[in-house]
Amino acid sequence: MRIGLAAILAVPFLMQGALKLKPLTAEELRLLNATGTPKVAGVHRPLPSDAIKKGKWKKGASGQPVWSLEIESPGAKSLRVEFASFQAGDGKARVCEDDGKHCYGPYTAQTLMENGSFWSDVVEGDRIVIEFTAAKKTDVPPFRLARISHMK
């Protein structure tokens, strides 16, 4: 059986953990569709405090441990994620569209705000994949995922 290169490259994105958020609440929809100024581009949705535990570890191409989690916010045209308490050390994070073709980052200890909180780049679609490549094995990534920005 022959396996194409595209199938091989897609494998890491099939092995991540997943978190599917509920559809927008009536209040979130009201805020998102409000008229007036300033124009609302999206709503911030809090993530469960245990969201980080839903991710999965795998071995990366260079042998380093790689943690990943896909988050879905149904109906979003684009998403971004808020990292909090980011203490990456020599590790690095990135965000990708769910097909793995468009990724943004890396986010490292040198690219974050003083308090360890920052928003990722915007990813098109209603799913975002967060990856963290660790410099050494750890039980959980050294950050929290605080919120998703669900954009229309």
Secondary structure, 3 states (H helix, E strand, C coil): CCCCHHHHHHHHHHCCEEEECCCCCHHHHHHHCCCCCCCCCEEEEECCCCHHHHCEEEECCCCCEEEEEEEECCCCCEEEEEEECCCCCCCEEEEEECCCCCEEEEECHHHCCCCCCEECCCEECCEEEEEEECCCCCCCCCCEEEEEEEEC
